[in-house]
């Protein structure tokens, strides 16, 4: 579920919206047009996805931690 939500948004911006914005800015500035791939502002989405995948892999193999908390 998170892979689709986080990965989809990251891929959508990185491959489509970011380059379109870059082309628009280059055209407005008078620079030659070229496709430039960059992660741009959603770099944090990629890190969230990395941490989510890492946690999911570790949680599959790690023993569950049971803590007895005192009741007041």
mmCIF file as Biopython writes it, N, C-alpha, C and O atoms, coordinates in Angstrom:
data_model
#
loop_
_atom_site.group_PDB
_atom_site.id
_atom_site.type_symbol
_atom_site.label_atom_id
_atom_site.label_alt_id
_atom_site.label_comp_id
_atom_site.label_asym_id
_atom_site.label_entity_id
_atom_site.label_seq_id
_atom_site.pdbx_PDB_ins_code
_atom_site.Cartn_x
_atom_site.Cartn_y
_atom_site.Cartn_z
_atom_site.occupancy
_atom_site.B_iso_or_equiv
_atom_site.auth_seq_id
_atom_site.auth_asym_id
_atom_site.pdbx_PDB_model_num
ATOM 1   N N  . UNK A ? 1  ? 0.825  -1.190  0.000   1.0 0.0 1  A 1 
ATOM 2   C CA . UNK A ? 1  ? 0.000  0.000   0.000   1.0 0.0 1  A 1 
ATOM 3   C C  . UNK A ? 1  ? 0.876  1.263   0.000   1.0 0.0 1  A 1 
ATOM 4   O O  . UNK A ? 1  ? 0.679  2.165   -0.815  1.0 0.0 1  A 1 
ATOM 5   N N  . UNK A ? 2  ? 1.836  1.313   0.918   1.0 0.0 2  A 1 
ATOM 6   C CA . UNK A ? 2  ? 2.710  2.490   0.964   1.0 0.0 2  A 1 
ATOM 7   C C  . UNK A ? 2  ? 3.624  2.549   -0.247  1.0 0.0 2  A 1 
ATOM 8   O O  . UNK A ? 2  ? 3.994  3.633   -0.699  1.0 0.0 2  A 1 
ATOM 9   N N  . UNK A ? 3  ? 3.989  1.390   -0.770  1.0 0.0 3  A 1 
ATOM 10  C CA . UNK A ? 3  ? 4.843  1.364   -1.956  1.0 0.0 3  A 1 
ATOM 11  C C  . UNK A ? 3  ? 4.154  2.060   -3.120  1.0 0.0 3  A 1 
ATOM 12  O O  . UNK A ? 3  ? 4.790  2.805   -3.864  1.0 0.0 3  A 1 
ATOM 13  N N  . UNK A ? 4  ? 2.861  1.821   -3.279  1.0 0.0 4  A 1 
ATOM 14  C CA . UNK A ? 4  ? 2.109  2.449   -4.372  1.0 0.0 4  A 1 
ATOM 15  C C  . UNK A ? 4  ? 1.926  3.941   -4.101  1.0 0.0 4  A 1 
ATOM 16  O O  . UNK A ? 4  ? 2.101  4.763   -5.000  1.0 0.0 4  A 1 
ATOM 17  N N  . UNK A ? 5  ? 1.576  4.288   -2.863  1.0 0.0 5  A 1 
ATOM 18  C CA . UNK A ? 5  ? 1.333  5.703   -2.553  1.0 0.0 5  A 1 
ATOM 19  C C  . UNK A ? 5  ? 2.607  6.534   -2.615  1.0 0.0 5  A 1 
ATOM 20  O O  . UNK A ? 5  ? 2.622  7.596   -3.236  1.0 0.0 5  A 1 
ATOM 21  N N  . UNK A ? 6  ? 3.672  6.064   -1.981  1.0 0.0 6  A 1 
ATOM 22  C CA . UNK A ? 6  ? 4.908  6.842   -1.967  1.0 0.0 6  A 1 
ATOM 23  C C  . UNK A ? 6  ? 5.662  6.716   -3.284  1.0 0.0 6  A 1 
ATOM 24  O O  . UNK A ? 6  ? 6.123  7.714   -3.838  1.0 0.0 6  A 1 
ATOM 25  N N  . UNK A ? 7  ? 5.789  5.486   -3.785  1.0 0.0 7  A 1 
ATOM 26  C CA . UNK A ? 7  ? 6.525  5.268   -5.027  1.0 0.0 7  A 1 
ATOM 27  C C  . UNK A ? 7  ? 5.843  5.895   -6.227  1.0 0.0 7  A 1 
ATOM 28  O O  . UNK A ? 7  ? 6.509  6.434   -7.112  1.0 0.0 7  A 1 
ATOM 29  N N  . UNK A ? 8  ? 4.527  5.830   -6.264  1.0 0.0 8  A 1 
ATOM 30  C CA . UNK A ? 8  ? 3.781  6.419   -7.381  1.0 0.0 8  A 1 
ATOM 31  C C  . UNK A ? 8  ? 3.954  7.918   -7.465  1.0 0.0 8  A 1 
ATOM 32  O O  . UNK A ? 8  ? 4.165  8.467   -8.547  1.0 0.0 8  A 1 
ATOM 33  N N  . UNK A ? 9  ? 3.866  8.587   -6.319  1.0 0.0 9  A 1 
ATOM 34  C CA . UNK A ? 9  ? 4.046  10.034  -6.303  1.0 0.0 9  A 1 
ATOM 35  C C  . UNK A ? 9  ? 5.458  10.445  -6.685  1.0 0.0 9  A 1 
ATOM 36  O O  . UNK A ? 9  ? 5.661  11.422  -7.405  1.0 0.0 9  A 1 
ATOM 37  N N  . UNK A ? 10 ? 6.434  9.685   -6.193  1.0 0.0 10 A 1 
ATOM 38  C CA . UNK A ? 10 ? 7.831  9.987   -6.517  1.0 0.0 10 A 1 
ATOM 39  C C  . UNK A ? 10 ? 8.098  9.799   -8.005  1.0 0.0 10 A 1 
ATOM 40  O O  . UNK A ? 10 ? 8.709  10.660  -8.638  1.0 0.0 10 A 1 
ATOM 41  N N  . UNK A ? 11 ? 7.646  8.683   -8.565  1.0 0.0 11 A 1 
ATOM 42  C CA . UNK A ? 11 ? 7.870  8.407   -9.991  1.0 0.0 11 A 1 
ATOM 43  C C  . UNK A ? 11 ? 7.121  9.410   -10.856 1.0 0.0 11 A 1 
ATOM 44  O O  . UNK A ? 11 ? 7.646  9.869   -11.871 1.0 0.0 11 A 1 
ATOM 45  N N  . UNK A ? 12 ? 5.900  9.752   -10.463 1.0 0.0 12 A 1 
ATOM 46  C CA . UNK A ? 12 ? 5.117  10.718  -11.235 1.0 0.0 12 A 1 
ATOM 47  C C  . UNK A ? 12 ? 5.833  12.064  -11.312 1.0 0.0 12 A 1 
ATOM 48  O O  . UNK A ? 12 ? 5.916  12.662  -12.385 1.0 0.0 12 A 1 
ATOM 49  N N  . UNK A ? 13 ? 6.347  12.539  -10.187 1.0 0.0 13 A 1 
ATOM 50  C CA . UNK A ? 13 ? 7.050  13.822  -10.217 1.0 0.0 13 A 1 
ATOM 51  C C  . UNK A ? 13 ? 8.385  13.707  -10.944 1.0 0.0 13 A 1 
ATOM 52  O O  . UNK A ? 13 ? 8.723  14.560  -11.764 1.0 0.0 13 A 1 
ATOM 53  N N  . UNK A ? 14 ? 9.148  12.648  -10.643 1.0 0.0 14 A 1 
ATOM 54  C CA . UNK A ? 14 ? 10.496 12.531  -11.195 1.0 0.0 14 A 1 
ATOM 55  C C  . UNK A ? 14 ? 10.513 12.342  -12.701 1.0 0.0 14 A 1 
ATOM 56  O O  . UNK A ? 14 ? 11.393 12.872  -13.378 1.0 0.0 14 A 1 
ATOM 57  N N  . UNK A ? 15 ? 9.567  11.604  -13.230 1.0 0.0 15 A 1 
ATOM 58  C CA . UNK A ? 15 ? 9.586  11.294  -14.656 1.0 0.0 15 A 1 
ATOM 59  C C  . UNK A ? 15 ? 8.685  12.185  -15.500 1.0 0.0 15 A 1 
ATOM 60  O O  . UNK A ? 15 ? 8.872  12.276  -16.713 1.0 0.0 15 A 1 
ATOM 61  N N  . UNK A ? 16 ? 7.706  12.848  -14.874 1.0 0.0 16 A 1 
ATOM 62  C CA . UNK A ? 16 ? 6.760  13.617  -15.678 1.0 0.0 16 A 1 
ATOM 63  C C  . UNK A ? 16 ? 6.690  15.087  -15.261 1.0 0.0 16 A 1 
ATOM 64  O O  . UNK A ? 16 ? 7.018  15.972  -16.052 1.0 0.0 16 A 1 
ATOM 65  N N  . UNK A ? 17 ? 6.275  15.344  -14.053 1.0 0.0 17 A 1 
ATOM 66  C CA . UNK A ? 17 ? 6.033  16.732  -13.647 1.0 0.0 17 A 1 
ATOM 67  C C  . UNK A ? 17 ? 7.314  17.553  -13.508 1.0 0.0 17 A 1 
ATOM 68  O O  . UNK A ? 17 ? 7.356  18.709  -13.928 1.0 0.0 17 A 1 
ATOM 69  N N  . UNK A ? 18 ? 8.358  16.964  -12.923 1.0 0.0 18 A 1 
ATOM 70  C CA . UNK A ? 18 ? 9.629  17.679  -12.762 1.0 0.0 18 A 1 
ATOM 71  C C  . UNK A ? 18 ? 10.258 18.076  -14.086 1.0 0.0 18 A 1 
ATOM 72  O O  . UNK A ? 18 ? 10.616 19.240  -14.270 1.0 0.0 18 A 1 
ATOM 73  N N  . UNK A ? 19 ? 10.403 17.130  -15.021 1.0 0.0 19 A 1 
ATOM 74  C CA . UNK A ? 19 ? 10.965 17.503  -16.321 1.0 0.0 19 A 1 
ATOM 75  C C  . UNK A ? 19 ? 10.107 18.512  -17.102 1.0 0.0 19 A 1 
ATOM 76  O O  . UNK A ? 19 ? 10.648 19.372  -17.797 1.0 0.0 19 A 1 
ATOM 77  N N  . UNK A ? 20 ? 8.788  18.412  -16.991 1.0 0.0 20 A 1 
ATOM 78  C CA . UNK A ? 20 ? 7.930  19.394  -17.667 1.0 0.0 20 A 1 
ATOM 79  C C  . UNK A ? 20 ? 8.164  20.784  -17.077 1.0 0.0 20 A 1 
ATOM 80  O O  . UNK A ? 20 ? 8.246  21.771  -17.809 1.0 0.0 20 A 1 
ATOM 81  N N  . UNK A ? 21 ? 8.269  20.852  -15.762 1.0 0.0 21 A 1 
ATOM 82  C CA . UNK A ? 21 ? 8.558  22.136  -15.120 1.0 0.0 21 A 1 
ATOM 83  C C  . UNK A ? 21 ? 9.928  22.647  -15.546 1.0 0.0 21 A 1 
ATOM 84  O O  . UNK A ? 21 ? 10.096 23.843  -15.787 1.0 0.0 21 A 1 
ATOM 85  N N  . UNK A ? 22 ? 10.912 21.749  -15.640 1.0 0.0 22 A 1 
ATOM 86  C CA . UNK A ? 22 ? 12.243 22.147  -16.094 1.0 0.0 22 A 1 
ATOM 87  C C  . UNK A ? 22 ? 12.241 22.659  -17.520 1.0 0.0 22 A 1 
ATOM 88  O O  . UNK A ? 22 ? 12.907 23.646  -17.831 1.0 0.0 22 A 1 
ATOM 89  N N  . UNK A ? 23 ? 11.491 21.987  -18.393 1.0 0.0 23 A 1 
ATOM 90  C CA . UNK A ? 23 ? 11.385 22.441  -19.783 1.0 0.0 23 A 1 
ATOM 91  C C  . UNK A ? 23 ? 10.743 23.827  -19.860 1.0 0.0 23 A 1 
ATOM 92  O O  . UNK A ? 23 ? 11.184 24.687  -20.622 1.0 0.0 23 A 1 
ATOM 93  N N  . UNK A ? 24 ? 9.704  24.026  -19.064 1.0 0.0 24 A 1 
ATOM 94  C CA . UNK A ? 24 ? 9.024  25.317  -19.052 1.0 0.0 24 A 1 
ATOM 95  C C  . UNK A ? 24 ? 9.981  26.423  -18.594 1.0 0.0 24 A 1 
ATOM 96  O O  . UNK A ? 24 ? 10.036 27.493  -19.200 1.0 0.0 24 A 1 
ATOM 97  N N  . UNK A ? 25 ? 10.727 26.158  -17.527 1.0 0.0 25 A 1 
ATOM 98  C CA . UNK A ? 25 ? 11.663 27.173  -17.018 1.0 0.0 25 A 1 
ATOM 99  C C  . UNK A ? 25 ? 12.783 27.450  -18.015 1.0 0.0 25 A 1 
ATOM 100 O O  . UNK A ? 25 ? 13.199 28.598  -18.176 1.0 0.0 25 A 1 
ATOM 101 N N  . UNK A ? 26 ? 13.273 26.410  -18.683 1.0 0.0 26 A 1 
ATOM 102 C CA . UNK A ? 26 ? 14.333 26.599  -19.677 1.0 0.0 26 A 1 
ATOM 103 C C  . UNK A ? 26 ? 13.803 27.384  -20.884 1.0 0.0 26 A 1 
ATOM 104 O O  . UNK A ? 26 ? 14.499 28.249  -21.416 1.0 0.0 26 A 1 
ATOM 105 N N  . UNK A ? 27 ? 12.586 27.085  -21.309 1.0 0.0 27 A 1 
ATOM 106 C CA . UNK A ? 27 ? 12.007 27.809  -22.445 1.0 0.0 27 A 1 
ATOM 107 C C  . UNK A ? 27 ? 11.788 29.277  -22.088 1.0 0.0 27 A 1 
ATOM 108 O O  . UNK A ? 27 ? 12.025 30.164  -22.907 1.0 0.0 27 A 1 
ATOM 109 N N  . UNK A ? 28 ? 11.338 29.522  -20.871 1.0 0.0 28 A 1 
ATOM 110 C CA . UNK A ? 28 ? 11.103 30.892  -20.438 1.0 0.0 28 A 1 
ATOM 111 C C  . UNK A ? 28 ? 12.414 31.667  -20.331 1.0 0.0 28 A 1 
ATOM 112 O O  . UNK A ? 28 ? 12.463 32.860  -20.629 1.0 0.0 28 A 1 
ATOM 113 N N  . UNK A ? 29 ? 13.476 30.979  -19.901 1.0 0.0 29 A 1 
ATOM 114 C CA . UNK A ? 29 ? 14.765 31.637  -19.748 1.0 0.0 29 A 1 
ATOM 115 C C  . UNK A ? 29 ? 15.564 31.744  -21.032 1.0 0.0 29 A 1 
ATOM 116 O O  . UNK A ? 29 ? 16.599 32.410  -21.058 1.0 0.0 29 A 1 
ATOM 117 N N  . UNK A ? 30 ? 15.103 31.100  -22.107 1.0 0.0 30 A 1 
ATOM 118 C CA . UNK A ? 30 ? 15.797 31.174  -23.378 1.0 0.0 30 A 1 
ATOM 119 C C  . UNK A ? 30 ? 16.931 30.170  -23.528 1.0 0.0 30 A 1 
ATOM 120 O O  . UNK A ? 30 ? 17.764 30.308  -24.424 1.0 0.0 30 A 1 
ATOM 121 N N  . UNK A ? 31 ? 16.973 29.177  -22.674 1.0 0.0 31 A 1 
ATOM 122 C CA . UNK A ? 31 ? 18.005 28.144  -22.759 1.0 0.0 31 A 1 
ATOM 123 C C  . UNK A ? 31 ? 17.552 27.029  -23.695 1.0 0.0 31 A 1 
ATOM 124 O O  . UNK A ? 31 ? 16.355 26.878  -23.940 1.0 0.0 31 A 1 
ATOM 125 N N  . UNK A ? 32 ? 18.495 26.243  -24.223 1.0 0.0 32 A 1 
ATOM 126 C CA . UNK A ? 32 ? 18.101 25.125  -25.078 1.0 0.0 32 A 1 
ATOM 127 C C  . UNK A ? 32 ? 17.306 24.080  -24.278 1.0 0.0 32 A 1 
ATOM 128 O O  . UNK A ? 32 ? 17.602 23.807  -23.115 1.0 0.0 32 A 1 
ATOM 129 N N  . UNK A ? 33 ? 16.305 23.515  -24.928 1.0 0.0 33 A 1 
ATOM 130 C CA . UNK A ? 33 ? 15.433 22.557  -24.248 1.0 0.0 33 A 1 
ATOM 131 C C  . UNK A ? 33 ? 16.080 21.177  -24.218 1.0 0.0 33 A 1 
ATOM 132 O O  . UNK A ? 33 ? 16.582 20.691  -25.232 1.0 0.0 33 A 1 
ATOM 133 N N  . UNK A ? 34 ? 16.060 20.558  -23.047 1.0 0.0 34 A 1 
ATOM 134 C CA . UNK A ? 34 ? 16.545 19.191  -22.905 1.0 0.0 34 A 1 
ATOM 135 C C  . UNK A ? 34 ? 15.838 18.545  -21.722 1.0 0.0 34 A 1 
ATOM 136 O O  . UNK A ? 34 ? 15.437 19.216  -20.771 1.0 0.0 34 A 1 
ATOM 137 N N  . UNK A ? 35 ? 15.697 17.236  -21.803 1.0 0.0 35 A 1 
ATOM 138 C CA . UNK A ? 35 ? 15.057 16.469  -20.736 1.0 0.0 35 A 1 
ATOM 139 C C  . UNK A ? 35 ? 16.071 16.256  -19.619 1.0 0.0 35 A 1 
ATOM 140 O O  . UNK A ? 35 ? 17.143 15.693  -19.844 1.0 0.0 35 A 1 
ATOM 141 N N  . UNK A ? 36 ? 15.730 16.704  -18.423 1.0 0.0 36 A 1 
ATOM 142 C CA . UNK A ? 36 ? 16.625 16.563  -17.279 1.0 0.0 36 A 1 
ATOM 143 C C  . UNK A ? 36 ? 15.871 15.817  -16.182 1.0 0.0 36 A 1 
ATOM 144 O O  . UNK A ? 36 ? 14.824 16.266  -15.717 1.0 0.0 36 A 1 
ATOM 145 N N  . UNK A ? 37 ? 16.426 14.656  -15.771 1.0 0.0 37 A 1 
ATOM 146 C CA . UNK A ? 37 ? 15.818 13.884  -14.692 1.0 0.0 37 A 1 
ATOM 147 C C  . UNK A ? 37 ? 16.433 14.305  -13.377 1.0 0.0 37 A 1 
ATOM 148 O O  . UNK A ? 37 ? 17.655 14.320  -13.232 1.0 0.0 37 A 1 
ATOM 149 N N  . UNK A ? 38 ? 15.602 14.641  -12.434 1.0 0.0 38 A 1 
ATOM 150 C CA . UNK A ? 38 ? 16.080 14.937  -11.084 1.0 0.0 38 A 1 
ATOM 151 C C  . UNK A ? 38 ? 14.966 14.610  -10.104 1.0 0.0 38 A 1 
ATOM 152 O O  . UNK A ? 38 ? 13.787 14.622  -10.457 1.0 0.0 38 A 1 
ATOM 153 N N  . UNK A ? 39 ? 15.354 14.318  -8.870  1.0 0.0 39 A 1 
ATOM 154 C CA . UNK A ? 39 ? 14.338 13.987  -7.873  1.0 0.0 39 A 1 
ATOM 155 C C  . UNK A ? 39 ? 13.583 15.218  -7.426  1.0 0.0 39 A 1 
ATOM 156 O O  . UNK A ? 39 ? 12.402 15.128  -7.090  1.0 0.0 39 A 1 
ATOM 157 N N  . UNK A ? 40 ? 14.230 16.354  -7.413  1.0 0.0 40 A 1 
ATOM 158 C CA . UNK A ? 40 ? 13.549 17.598  -7.072  1.0 0.0 40 A 1 
ATOM 159 C C  . UNK A ? 40 ? 13.056 17.625  -5.636  1.0 0.0 40 A 1 
ATOM 160 O O  . UNK A ? 40 ? 13.649 16.993  -4.761  1.0 0.0 40 A 1 
ATOM 161 N N  . UNK A ? 41 ? 11.968 18.358  -5.386  1.0 0.0 41 A 1 
ATOM 162 C CA . UNK A ? 41 ? 11.461 18.513  -4.026  1.0 0.0 41 A 1 
ATOM 163 C C  . UNK A ? 41 ? 11.034 17.215  -3.331  1.0 0.0 41 A 1 
ATOM 164 O O  . UNK A ? 41 ? 11.201 17.118  -2.115  1.0 0.0 41 A 1 
ATOM 165 N N  . UNK A ? 42 ? 10.496 16.218  -4.029  1.0 0.0 42 A 1 
ATOM 166 C CA . UNK A ? 42 ? 10.050 15.025  -3.282  1.0 0.0 42 A 1 
ATOM 167 C C  . UNK A ? 42 ? 11.166 14.044  -2.953  1.0 0.0 42 A 1 
ATOM 168 O O  . UNK A ? 42 ? 10.923 12.838  -2.918  1.0 0.0 42 A 1 
ATOM 169 N N  . UNK A ? 43 ? 12.388 14.527  -2.711  1.0 0.0 43 A 1 
ATOM 170 C CA . UNK A ? 43 ? 13.470 13.634  -2.308  1.0 0.0 43 A 1 
ATOM 171 C C  . UNK A ? 43 ? 13.126 12.942  -1.002  1.0 0.0 43 A 1 
ATOM 172 O O  . UNK A ? 43 ? 13.547 11.810  -0.766  1.0 0.0 43 A 1 
ATOM 173 N N  . UNK A ? 44 ? 12.360 13.621  -0.150  1.0 0.0 44 A 1 
ATOM 174 C CA . UNK A ? 44 ? 12.003 13.016  1.137   1.0 0.0 44 A 1 
ATOM 175 C C  . UNK A ? 44 ? 11.061 11.836  0.947   1.0 0.0 44 A 1 
ATOM 176 O O  . UNK A ? 44 ? 11.051 10.925  1.775   1.0 0.0 44 A 1 
ATOM 177 N N  . UNK A ? 45 ? 10.265 11.828  -0.127  1.0 0.0 45 A 1 
ATOM 178 C CA . UNK A ? 45 ? 9.382  10.685  -0.389  1.0 0.0 45 A 1 
ATOM 179 C C  . UNK A ? 45 ? 10.221 9.441   -0.649  1.0 0.0 45 A 1 
ATOM 180 O O  . UNK A ? 45 ? 9.870  8.350   -0.202  1.0 0.0 45 A 1 
ATOM 181 N N  . UNK A ? 46 ? 11.329 9.599   -1.371  1.0 0.0 46 A 1 
ATOM 182 C CA . UNK A ? 46 ? 12.213 8.464   -1.626  1.0 0.0 46 A 1 
ATOM 183 C C  . UNK A ? 46 ? 12.793 7.936   -0.324  1.0 0.0 46 A 1 
ATOM 184 O O  . UNK A ? 46 ? 12.901 6.722   -0.149  1.0 0.0 46 A 1 
ATOM 185 N N  . UNK A ? 47 ? 13.170 8.826   0.600   1.0 0.0 47 A 1 
ATOM 186 C CA . UNK A ? 47 ? 13.705 8.374   1.875   1.0 0.0 47 A 1 
ATOM 187 C C  . UNK A ? 47 ? 12.639 7.709   2.724   1.0 0.0 47 A 1 
ATOM 188 O O  . UNK A ? 47 ? 12.923 6.719   3.398   1.0 0.0 47 A 1 
ATOM 189 N N  . UNK A ? 48 ? 11.426 8.224   2.712   1.0 0.0 48 A 1 
ATOM 190 C CA . UNK A ? 48 ? 10.336 7.557   3.424   1.0 0.0 48 A 1 
ATOM 191 C C  . UNK A ? 48 ? 10.109 6.155   2.878   1.0 0.0 48 A 1 
ATOM 192 O O  . UNK A ? 48 ? 9.879  5.215   3.640   1.0 0.0 48 A 1 
ATOM 193 N N  . UNK A ? 49 ? 10.172 6.018   1.578   1.0 0.0 49 A 1 
ATOM 194 C CA . UNK A ? 49 ? 10.015 4.714   0.948   1.0 0.0 49 A 1 
ATOM 195 C C  . UNK A ? 49 ? 11.158 3.779   1.346   1.0 0.0 49 A 1 
ATOM 196 O O  . UNK A ? 49 ? 10.924 2.602   1.620   1.0 0.0 49 A 1 
ATOM 197 N N  . UNK A ? 50 ? 12.385 4.289   1.379   1.0 0.0 50 A 1 
ATOM 198 C CA . UNK A ? 50 ? 13.526 3.475   1.814   1.0 0.0 50 A 1 
ATOM 199 C C  . UNK A ? 50 ? 13.355 2.991   3.250   1.0 0.0 50 A 1 
ATOM 200 O O  . UNK A ? 50 ? 13.576 1.815   3.537   1.0 0.0 50 A 1 
ATOM 201 N N  . UNK A ? 51 ? 12.967 3.882   4.149   1.0 0.0 51 A 1 
ATOM 202 C CA . UNK A ? 51 ? 12.779 3.495   5.544   1.0 0.0 51 A 1 
ATOM 203 C C  . UNK A ? 51 ? 11.621 2.511   5.701   1.0 0.0 51 A 1 
ATOM 204 O O  . UNK A ? 51 ? 11.703 1.592   6.516   1.0 0.0 51 A 1 
ATOM 205 N N  . UNK A ? 52 ? 10.557 2.687   4.943   1.0 0.0 52 A 1 
ATOM 206 C CA . UNK A ? 52 ? 9.415  1.786   5.013   1.0 0.0 52 A 1 
ATOM 207 C C  . UNK A ? 52 ? 9.800  0.383   4.556   1.0 0.0 52 A 1 
ATOM 208 O O  . UNK A ? 52 ? 9.441  -0.602  5.202   1.0 0.0 52 A 1 
ATOM 209 N N  . UNK A ? 53 ? 10.517 0.289   3.461   1.0 0.0 53 A 1 
ATOM 210 C CA . UNK A ? 53 ? 10.941 -1.018  2.957   1.0 0.0 53 A 1 
ATOM 211 C C  . UNK A ? 53 ? 11.916 -1.672  3.925   1.0 0.0 53 A 1 
ATOM 212 O O  . UNK A ? 53 ? 11.823 -2.874  4.175   1.0 0.0 53 A 1 
ATOM 213 N N  . UNK A ? 54 ? 12.847 -0.901  4.473   1.0 0.0 54 A 1 
ATOM 214 C CA . UNK A ? 54 ? 13.797 -1.442  5.441   1.0 0.0 54 A 1 
ATOM 215 C C  . UNK A ? 54 ? 13.080 -1.970  6.675   1.0 0.0 54 A 1 
ATOM 216 O O  . UNK A ? 54 ? 13.391 -3.061  7.152   1.0 0.0 54 A 1 
ATOM 217 N N  . UNK A ? 55 ? 12.131 -1.214  7.193   1.0 0.0 55 A 1 
ATOM 218 C CA . UNK A ? 55 ? 11.367 -1.651  8.360   1.0 0.0 55 A 1 
ATOM 219 C C  . UNK A ? 55 ? 10.569 -2.911  8.053   1.0 0.0 55 A 1 
ATOM 220 O O  . UNK A ? 55 ? 10.515 -3.823  8.879   1.0 0.0 55 A 1 
ATOM 221 N N  . UNK A ? 56 ? 9.953  -2.974  6.886   1.0 0.0 56 A 1 
ATOM 222 C CA . UNK A ? 56 ? 9.157  -4.143  6.526   1.0 0.0 56 A 1 
ATOM 223 C C  . UNK A ? 56 ? 10.021 -5.391  6.429   1.0 0.0 56 A 1 
ATOM 224 O O  . UNK A ? 56 ? 9.597  -6.467  6.851   1.0 0.0 56 A 1 
ATOM 225 N N  . UNK A ? 57 ? 11.217 -5.266  5.883   1.0 0.0 57 A 1 
ATOM 226 C CA . UNK A ? 57 ? 12.119 -6.423  5.773   1.0 0.0 57 A 1 
ATOM 227 C C  . UNK A ? 57 ? 12.598 -6.858  7.154   1.0 0.0 57 A 1 
ATOM 228 O O  . UNK A ? 57 ? 12.611 -8.053  7.452   1.0 0.0 57 A 1 
ATOM 229 N N  . UNK A ? 58 ? 12.991 -5.914  7.994   1.0 0.0 58 A 1 
ATOM 230 C CA . UNK A ? 58 ? 13.462 -6.253  9.338   1.0 0.0 58 A 1 
ATOM 231 C C  . UNK A ? 58 ? 12.331 -6.857  10.173  1.0 0.0 58 A 1 
ATOM 232 O O  . UNK A ? 58 ? 12.560 -7.806  10.922  1.0 0.0 58 A 1 
ATOM 233 N N  . UNK A ? 59 ? 11.134 -6.326  10.055  1.0 0.0 59 A 1 
ATOM 234 C CA . UNK A ? 59 ? 10.008 -6.823  10.842  1.0 0.0 59 A 1 
ATOM 235 C C  . UNK A ? 59 ? 9.636  -8.257  10.474  1.0 0.0 59 A 1 
ATOM 236 O O  . UNK A ? 59 ? 9.081  -8.977  11.305  1.0 0.0 59 A 1 
ATOM 237 N N  . UNK A ? 60 ? 9.927  -8.683  9.261   1.0 0.0 60 A 1 
ATOM 238 C CA . UNK A ? 60 ? 9.629  -10.052 8.857   1.0 0.0 60 A 1 
ATOM 239 C C  . UNK A ? 60 ? 10.530 -11.064 9.555   1.0 0.0 60 A 1 
ATOM 240 O O  . UNK A ? 60 ? 10.105 -12.188 9.821   1.0 0.0 60 A 1 
ATOM 241 N N  . UNK A ? 61 ? 11.757 -10.682 9.851   1.0 0.0 61 A 1 
ATOM 242 C CA . UNK A ? 61 ? 12.728 -11.621 10.397  1.0 0.0 61 A 1 
ATOM 243 C C  . UNK A ? 61 ? 13.026 -11.421 11.886  1.0 0.0 61 A 1 
ATOM 244 O O  . UNK A ? 61 ? 13.563 -12.322 12.530  1.0 0.0 61 A 1 
ATOM 245 N N  . UNK A ? 62 ? 12.694 -10.286 12.424  1.0 0.0 62 A 1 
ATOM 246 C CA . UNK A ? 62 ? 12.985 -10.004 13.830  1.0 0.0 62 A 1 
ATOM 247 C C  . UNK A ? 62 ? 11.909 -10.612 14.724  1.0 0.0 62 A 1 
ATOM 248 O O  . UNK A ? 62 ? 10.738 -10.693 14.352  1.0 0.0 62 A 1 
ATOM 249 N N  . UNK A ? 63 ? 12.331 -11.032 15.900  1.0 0.0 63 A 1 
ATOM 250 C CA . UNK A ? 63 ? 11.375 -11.569 16.870  1.0 0.0 63 A 1 
ATOM 251 C C  . UNK A ? 63 ? 10.563 -10.424 17.457  1.0 0.0 63 A 1 
ATOM 252 O O  . UNK A ? 63 ? 11.095 -9.334  17.665  1.0 0.0 63 A 1 
ATOM 253 N N  . UNK A ? 64 ? 9.290  -10.655 17.727  1.0 0.0 64 A 1 
ATOM 254 C CA . UNK A ? 64 ? 8.486  -9.582  18.310  1.0 0.0 64 A 1 
ATOM 255 C C  . UNK A ? 64 ? 8.954  -9.259  19.728  1.0 0.0 64 A 1 
ATOM 256 O O  . UNK A ? 64 ? 9.318  -10.149 20.496  1.0 0.0 64 A 1 
ATOM 257 N N  . UNK A ? 65 ? 8.936  -8.001  20.050  1.0 0.0 65 A 1 
ATOM 258 C CA . UNK A ? 65 ? 9.352  -7.538  21.370  1.0 0.0 65 A 1 
ATOM 259 C C  . UNK A ? 65 ? 8.100  -7.357  22.218  1.0 0.0 65 A 1 
ATOM 260 O O  . UNK A ? 65 ? 7.201  -6.595  21.863  1.0 0.0 65 A 1 
ATOM 261 N N  . UNK A ? 66 ? 8.052  -8.063  23.336  1.0 0.0 66 A 1 
ATOM 262 C CA . UNK A ? 66 ? 6.918  -7.945  24.251  1.0 0.0 66 A 1 
ATOM 263 C C  . UNK A ? 66 ? 7.378  -7.225  25.499  1.0 0.0 66 A 1 
ATOM 264 O O  . UNK A ? 66 ? 8.331  -7.639  26.159  1.0 0.0 66 A 1 
ATOM 265 N N  . UNK A ? 67 ? 6.698  -6.154  25.809  1.0 0.0 67 A 1 
ATOM 266 C CA . UNK A ? 67 ? 7.060  -5.353  26.960  1.0 0.0 67 A 1 
ATOM 267 C C  . UNK A ? 67 ? 5.905  -5.363  27.944  1.0 0.0 67 A 1 
ATOM 268 O O  . UNK A ? 67 ? 4.757  -5.135  27.561  1.0 0.0 67 A 1 
ATOM 269 N N  . UNK A ? 68 ? 6.197  -5.622  29.187  1.0 0.0 68 A 1 
ATOM 270 C CA . UNK A ? 68 ? 5.183  -5.564  30.224  1.0 0.0 68 A 1 
ATOM 271 C C  . UNK A ? 68 ? 5.252  -4.184  30.863  1.0 0.0 68 A 1 
ATOM 272 O O  . UNK A ? 68 ? 6.223  -3.837  31.536  1.0 0.0 68 A 1 
ATOM 273 N N  . UNK A ? 69 ? 4.231  -3.431  30.643  1.0 0.0 69 A 1 
ATOM 274 C CA . UNK A ? 69 ? 4.175  -2.081  31.197  1.0 0.0 69 A 1 
ATOM 275 C C  . UNK A ? 69 ? 3.370  -2.123  32.502  1.0 0.0 69 A 1 
ATOM 276 O O  . UNK A ? 69 ? 2.325  -2.770  32.567  1.0 0.0 69 A 1 
ATOM 277 N N  . UNK A ? 70 ? 3.851  -1.444  33.521  1.0 0.0 70 A 1 
ATOM 278 C CA . UNK A ? 70 ? 3.092  -1.427  34.787  1.0 0.0 70 A 1 
ATOM 279 C C  . UNK A ? 70 ? 1.828  -0.575  34.614  1.0 0.0 70 A 1 
ATOM 280 O O  . UNK A ? 70 ? 1.833  0.453   33.938  1.0 0.0 70 A 1 
ATOM 281 N N  . UNK A ? 71 ? 0.768  -1.032  35.238  1.0 0.0 71 A 1 
ATOM 282 C CA . UNK A ? 71 ? -0.494 -0.285  35.193  1.0 0.0 71 A 1 
ATOM 283 C C  . UNK A ? 71 ? -0.584 0.601   36.422  1.0 0.0 71 A 1 
ATOM 284 O O  . UNK A ? 71 ? -0.289 0.149   37.528  1.0 0.0 71 A 1 
ATOM 285 N N  . UNK A ? 72 ? -0.977 1.831   36.255  1.0 0.0 72 A 1 
ATOM 286 C CA . UNK A ? 72 ? -1.072 2.743   37.425  1.0 0.0 72 A 1 
ATOM 287 C C  . UNK A ? 72 ? -2.217 2.388   38.340  1.0 0.0 72 A 1 
ATOM 288 O O  . UNK A ? 72 ? -2.425 3.054   39.355  1.0 0.0 72 A 1 
#
